[in-house]
Amino acid sequence: MLMNILKLVESALTQKPQIQKLVDVVTGYFVPVVMVIATITFIFWLIIGGMDGFYNALRNLVTVLVVACPCGMGLATPTAITVGIGVGS
């Protein structure tokens, strides 16, 4: 029984779970969309920004990138899976 548990844990650690594959696909589309939105935001605020147009545009560009950062999704999923496997074993 212990050998079966060890085989299952080893199998879970070596294989990529289905949810991780889904996260990779979503992140692959999400990152370019966020970059386009951030660029549009930068251009928009650069045009209507007035005297401090560049600084406003840069601040809003960074704000969009920080708020919509896909890093959390890309990093949290494998971490959660690893912790779950550790707790399960």
N, CA and C atoms as a LAMMPS dump frame, in Angstrom:
ITEM: TIMESTEP
0
ITEM: NUMBER OF ATOMS
267
ITEM: BOX BOUNDS ff ff ff
-5.0000000000000000e+02 5.0000000000000000e+02
-5.0000000000000000e+02 5.0000000000000000e+02
-5.0000000000000000e+02 5.0000000000000000e+02
ITEM: ATOMS id mol type element x y z
1 1 1 N 0.836 -1.195 0
2 1 2 C 0 0 0
3 1 3 C 0.882 1.259 0
4 2 1 N 1.958 1.225 0.781
5 2 2 C 2.861 2.366 0.828
6 2 3 C 3.531 2.598 -0.526
7 3 1 N 3.888 1.512 -1.219
8 3 2 C 4.501 1.64 -2.542
9 3 3 C 3.526 2.262 -3.535
10 4 1 N 2.252 1.92 -3.425
11 4 2 C 1.247 2.518 -4.308
12 4 3 C 1.124 4.015 -4.064
13 5 1 N 1.174 4.406 -2.807
14 5 2 C 1.107 5.835 -2.473
15 5 3 C 2.323 6.556 -3.033
16 6 1 N 3.495 5.975 -2.887
17 6 2 C 4.715 6.583 -3.42
18 6 3 C 4.664 6.702 -4.941
19 7 1 N 4.141 5.685 -5.612
20 7 2 C 4.012 5.731 -7.074
21 7 3 C 3.034 6.833 -7.491
22 8 1 N 1.937 6.976 -6.761
23 8 2 C 0.965 8.019 -7.089
24 8 3 C 1.545 9.42 -6.881
25 9 1 N 2.273 9.618 -5.797
26 9 2 C 2.898 10.926 -5.534
27 9 3 C 3.944 11.222 -6.597
28 10 1 N 4.756 10.244 -6.937
29 10 2 C 5.773 10.439 -7.973
30 10 3 C 5.123 10.747 -9.322
31 11 1 N 4.055 10.062 -9.626
32 11 2 C 3.33 10.314 -10.873
33 11 3 C 2.741 11.719 -10.891
34 12 1 N 2.201 12.159 -9.77
35 12 2 C 1.619 13.499 -9.694
36 12 3 C 2.683 14.58 -9.835
37 13 1 N 3.873 14.33 -9.331
38 13 2 C 4.949 15.319 -9.421
39 13 3 C 5.545 15.401 -10.822
40 14 1 N 5.554 14.312 -11.566
41 14 2 C 6.194 14.308 -12.875
42 14 3 C 5.262 14.715 -14.001
43 15 1 N 3.985 14.521 -13.847
44 15 2 C 3.04 14.857 -14.911
45 15 3 C 2.481 16.257 -14.713
46 16 1 N 2.173 16.908 -15.832
47 16 2 C 1.576 18.235 -15.784
48 16 3 C 0.056 18.078 -15.67
49 17 1 N -0.546 18.625 -14.612
50 17 2 C -1.993 18.479 -14.441
51 17 3 C -2.775 19.225 -15.536
52 18 1 N -3.986 18.811 -15.741
53 18 2 C -4.845 19.418 -16.765
54 18 3 C -5.072 20.901 -16.49
55 19 1 N -5.232 21.28 -15.23
56 19 2 C -5.47 22.687 -14.902
57 19 3 C -4.252 23.537 -15.243
58 20 1 N -3.05 22.981 -15.099
59 20 2 C -1.843 23.723 -15.454
60 20 3 C -1.777 23.957 -16.962
61 21 1 N -2.204 22.979 -17.736
62 21 2 C -2.249 23.147 -19.191
63 21 3 C -3.232 24.249 -19.568
64 22 1 N -4.376 24.285 -18.9
65 22 2 C -5.371 25.324 -19.159
66 22 3 C -4.83 26.703 -18.786
67 23 1 N -4.149 26.792 -17.653
68 23 2 C -3.56 28.065 -17.221
69 23 3 C -2.517 28.545 -18.224
70 24 1 N -1.724 27.637 -18.768
71 24 2 C -0.728 28.008 -19.766
72 24 3 C -1.383 28.583 -21.022
73 25 1 N -2.477 27.979 -21.453
74 25 2 C -3.181 28.472 -22.639
75 25 3 C -3.79 29.842 -22.371
76 26 1 N -4.471 29.994 -21.244
77 26 2 C -5.101 31.269 -20.907
78 26 3 C -4.051 32.367 -20.771
79 27 1 N -2.949 32.071 -20.115
80 27 2 C -1.887 33.058 -19.945
81 27 3 C -1.278 33.433 -21.288
82 28 1 N -1.193 32.492 -22.203
83 28 2 C -0.674 32.767 -23.543
84 28 3 C -1.49 33.802 -24.292
85 29 1 N -2.789 33.847 -24.061
86 29 2 C -3.645 34.868 -24.688
87 29 3 C -3.737 36.126 -23.83
88 30 1 N -3.702 35.937 -22.53
89 30 2 C -3.94 37.043 -21.606
90 30 3 C -2.808 38.066 -21.629
91 31 1 N -1.571 37.593 -21.7
92 31 2 C -0.418 38.497 -21.667
93 31 3 C -0.419 39.469 -22.848
94 32 1 N -0.59 39.01 -24.093
95 32 2 C -0.623 39.978 -25.195
96 32 3 C -1.781 40.971 -25.098
97 33 1 N -2.93 40.511 -24.622
98 33 2 C -4.081 41.416 -24.481
99 33 3 C -3.776 42.499 -23.453
100 34 1 N -3.177 42.118 -22.342
101 34 2 C -2.82 43.1 -21.309
102 34 3 C -1.793 44.09 -21.845
103 35 1 N -0.826 43.615 -22.608
104 35 2 C 0.185 44.509 -23.183
105 35 3 C -0.44 45.504 -24.158
106 36 1 N -1.385 45.054 -24.955
107 36 2 C -2.064 45.961 -25.892
108 36 3 C -2.886 46.997 -25.127
109 37 1 N -3.607 46.571 -24.112
110 37 2 C -4.405 47.508 -23.313
111 37 3 C -3.508 48.519 -22.616
112 38 1 N -2.369 48.071 -22.088
113 38 2 C -1.44 48.984 -21.424
114 38 3 C -0.86 49.989 -22.415
115 39 1 N -0.548 49.546 -23.618
116 39 2 C -0.024 50.455 -24.647
117 39 3 C -1.067 51.474 -25.066
118 40 1 N -2.297 51.036 -25.245
119 40 2 C -3.388 51.956 -25.593
120 40 3 C -3.589 52.97 -24.469
121 41 1 N -3.529 52.506 -23.226
122 41 2 C -3.656 53.411 -22.085
123 41 3 C -2.547 54.449 -22.089
124 42 1 N -1.319 54.019 -22.345
125 42 2 C -0.182 54.936 -22.397
126 42 3 C -0.374 55.987 -23.478
127 43 1 N -0.759 55.567 -24.671
128 43 2 C -0.956 56.517 -25.786
129 43 3 C -2.097 57.471 -25.481
130 44 1 N -3.193 56.954 -24.946
131 44 2 C -4.348 57.787 -24.613
132 44 3 C -3.964 58.879 -23.62
133 45 1 N -3.28 58.496 -22.53
134 45 2 C -2.913 59.478 -21.509
135 45 3 C -1.786 60.387 -21.978
136 46 1 N -0.995 59.933 -22.907
137 46 2 C 0.051 60.781 -23.473
138 46 3 C -0.567 61.898 -24.308
139 47 1 N -1.651 61.568 -25.027
140 47 2 C -2.325 62.553 -25.875
141 47 3 C -3.111 63.56 -25.052
142 48 1 N -3.875 63.083 -24.059
143 48 2 C -4.741 63.998 -23.313
144 48 3 C -4.138 64.442 -21.989
145 49 1 N -2.889 64.113 -21.731
146 49 2 C -2.281 64.334 -20.426
147 49 3 C -1.972 65.762 -20.063
148 50 1 N -1.906 66.659 -21.007
149 50 2 C -1.583 68.04 -20.669
150 50 3 C -0.105 68.216 -20.372
151 51 1 N 0.211 69.078 -19.406
152 51 2 C 1.598 69.405 -19.083
153 51 3 C 2.383 68.189 -18.568
154 52 1 N 1.765 67.397 -17.767
155 52 2 C 2.432 66.208 -17.218
156 52 3 C 1.989 64.947 -17.956
157 53 1 N 1.798 65.059 -19.245
158 53 2 C 1.257 63.947 -20.028
159 53 3 C 2.09 62.685 -19.958
160 54 1 N 3.4 62.823 -20.083
161 54 2 C 4.253 61.635 -20.078
162 54 3 C 4.223 60.938 -18.72
163 55 1 N 4.281 61.711 -17.655
164 55 2 C 4.278 61.11 -16.314
165 55 3 C 2.937 60.447 -15.993
166 56 1 N 1.851 61.089 -16.39
167 56 2 C 0.529 60.475 -16.197
168 56 3 C 0.405 59.202 -17.03
169 57 1 N 0.872 59.272 -18.261
170 57 2 C 0.791 58.112 -19.151
171 57 3 C 1.626 56.953 -18.603
172 58 1 N 2.812 57.258 -18.128
173 58 2 C 3.682 56.216 -17.58
174 58 3 C 3.092 55.61 -16.311
175 59 1 N 2.546 56.451 -15.452
176 59 2 C 1.933 55.956 -14.222
177 59 3 C 0.746 55.047 -14.536
178 60 1 N -0.086 55.441 -15.488
179 60 2 C -1.25 54.624 -15.832
180 60 3 C -0.862 53.341 -16.558
181 61 1 N 0.206 53.388 -17.342
182 61 2 C 0.708 52.184 -17.99
183 61 3 C 1.153 51.166 -16.939
184 62 1 N 1.916 51.627 -15.97
185 62 2 C 2.391 50.738 -14.908
186 62 3 C 1.217 50.223 -14.077
187 63 1 N 0.239 51.08 -13.835
188 63 2 C -0.939 50.658 -13.068
189 63 3 C -1.673 49.524 -13.762
190 64 1 N -1.872 49.648 -15.071
191 64 2 C -2.55 48.582 -15.82
192 64 3 C -1.742 47.293 -15.755
193 65 1 N -0.428 47.402 -15.911
194 65 2 C 0.402 46.2 -15.883
195 65 3 C 0.401 45.532 -14.51
196 66 1 N 0.412 46.319 -13.455
197 66 2 C 0.425 45.74 -12.104
198 66 3 C -0.918 45.106 -11.762
199 67 1 N -2.003 45.794 -12.082
200 67 2 C -3.326 45.28 -11.731
201 67 3 C -3.66 44.018 -12.517
202 68 1 N -3.302 44 -13.784
203 68 2 C -3.679 42.871 -14.633
204 68 3 C -2.545 41.87 -14.804
205 69 1 N -1.609 41.851 -13.901
206 69 2 C -0.442 40.988 -14.036
207 69 3 C -0.851 39.515 -14.036
208 70 1 N -0.529 38.792 -15.099
209 70 2 C -0.858 37.366 -15.151
210 70 3 C 0.121 36.508 -14.363
211 71 1 N 1.123 37.141 -13.777
212 71 2 C 2.126 36.372 -13.034
213 71 3 C 1.494 35.621 -11.874
214 72 1 N 0.538 36.248 -11.221
215 72 2 C -0.121 35.593 -10.096
216 72 3 C -0.77 34.289 -10.496
217 73 1 N -1.437 34.306 -11.639
218 73 2 C -2.098 33.095 -12.111
219 73 3 C -1.06 32.064 -12.552
220 74 1 N -0.027 32.518 -13.235
221 74 2 C 0.984 31.595 -13.734
222 74 3 C 1.844 30.995 -12.643
223 75 1 N 2.029 31.727 -11.554
224 75 2 C 2.857 31.224 -10.46
225 75 3 C 2.053 30.519 -9.376
226 76 1 N 0.833 30.966 -9.165
227 76 2 C 0.032 30.405 -8.076
228 76 3 C -0.435 28.983 -8.37
229 77 1 N -0.729 28.678 -9.612
230 77 2 C -1.253 27.354 -9.937
231 77 3 C -0.234 26.247 -9.654
232 78 1 N 1.012 26.349 -10.168
233 78 2 C 1.953 25.27 -9.838
234 78 3 C 2.281 25.2 -8.347
235 79 1 N 2.307 26.342 -7.685
236 79 2 C 2.577 26.345 -6.252
237 79 3 C 1.473 25.635 -5.49
238 80 1 N 0.237 25.926 -5.841
239 80 2 C -0.902 25.28 -5.18
240 80 3 C -0.901 23.776 -5.436
241 81 1 N -0.552 23.378 -6.649
242 81 2 C -0.511 21.951 -6.97
243 81 3 C 0.584 21.253 -6.162
244 82 1 N 1.758 21.882 -6.079
245 82 2 C 2.859 21.291 -5.319
246 82 3 C 2.521 21.169 -3.845
247 83 1 N 1.91 22.207 -3.289
248 83 2 C 1.515 22.155 -1.869
249 83 3 C 0.452 21.089 -1.655
250 84 1 N -0.493 21.002 -2.567
251 84 2 C -1.545 19.98 -2.447
252 84 3 C -0.976 18.575 -2.49
253 85 1 N 0.008 18.36 -3.368
254 85 2 C 0.641 17.04 -3.448
255 85 3 C 1.404 16.745 -2.157
256 86 1 N 2.085 17.777 -1.647
257 86 2 C 2.823 17.586 -0.395
258 86 3 C 1.909 17.253 0.772
259 87 1 N 0.797 17.95 0.858
260 87 2 C -0.155 17.679 1.944
261 87 3 C -0.793 16.31 1.761
262 88 1 N -1.102 15.986 0.518
263 88 2 C -1.718 14.686 0.262
264 88 3 C -0.8 13.514 0.544
265 89 1 N 0.495 13.744 0.334
266 89 2 C 1.411 12.626 0.574
267 89 3 C 1.7 12.5 2.065
